[in-house]
Amino acid sequence: MKMKKLFVFLMSMMFILASCTSDEYIGGINVINQETQKPSTQVFVQGNYVTYGTVNNVNHRAGQYGDKWPKSMVDKGWESAKFSVRIDGTVPGYVNQDAALYWGGQEGPNLGKIDITYPFGHYNDRGLDYYLVDKKTGNNTGLFRYVLDPTGVEVEKVLIEKPDVWEILEYWKNKSNVKEKEKLESILANKENLKVIWYVAKEVGGRYYWHVNGVITDKTTNDIIDEIIDELPDDMIPTDPRHDSNDVEVDIHLQEHKDWNEIKTSIHIRTDAESVTVNLPISYDNIVEADDFQIRIYDYYFSGYQIKDLITHDDNGITIKISDIDPELINTLKQKFGDGLTIEVHSYCTKLEGVWEELKNSTVTTGKTCTLKYQITSAYKSNDTVTFLRP
């Protein structure tokens, strides 16, 4: 039951993050064509941006971490990260609240290691995208890869090496100009009864490094799960918890932007499916694409395996075919993280009402017979959802 509760929360957070507001900016790499102001199709494998026509590894920008470790060890599967912890007992959510509430990120014994082979999510809201540039400073201001879980269960899987949070607080307590010194002293005096829940790991734009944020609390993981589940309706309790499943799950979600609509297709492969094909039957004249194409191939080389993503735009709409899925890769990912391979495709169209009616006829097929489930949703049609389950 606890796993079901955790699954519900993680899925609900994914839907929250999938919703999007209009903005004058457009997130992503090479999304805007200066002549047409149209977006381009984007593909992410395990949260990493993939360019078409080439085989590429992790798309990474290294930051400055000091002398403790090299800037990055991407080839060995990890990167350095700065850890910060808050002492107010609350988990604020995906976007940071006041930075003054966090201790450790600024300086001190705050460094750790992140496993970058984790299947991170990718946030593609134009207001918070990793590649969003501040017009005044020229700095990136958004977010790229992340894993968010206020229970701490998922984030712990990402952490290879953590700093000693009590050393962090001792460091700041001894700084002469630190406010809330009494509170820091109280926490350090009662640390046997407290724990740290690391609730988010995220790659931050602008400084090009990873952050891990935590909160000091006397609550257990189960306490937090119970609080989350109490706020959800009964019909959101799943029958097939994510981390206990051997299936293919596809989430097709329509978002509205200022000038067009984004279709975010998230494909989660947790079994030997051989291939997965998703067809979005959008009218050809409704497909928005800065660089018109009929066939585009994205190759991705991951942990010794090469995955192919073939995308076509034609009279049948938008078709996404993932192939060359080695079952050993799926098994390896599941054993290490409890989940399989995740691929996201961001496509774009013009209309809302007409496209939504077309999108509800989307189909998913697999190369091998396996458990398949998918849902088709819209940020603006909460009562109109298509679900499919093939045991």
Summary of the structure (lengths in Angstrom):
residues: 391
radius of gyration: 21.5
end to end distance: 21.0
largest distance: 68.4
contacts: 1226
relative contact order: 0.17
helix: 22%
strand: 35%
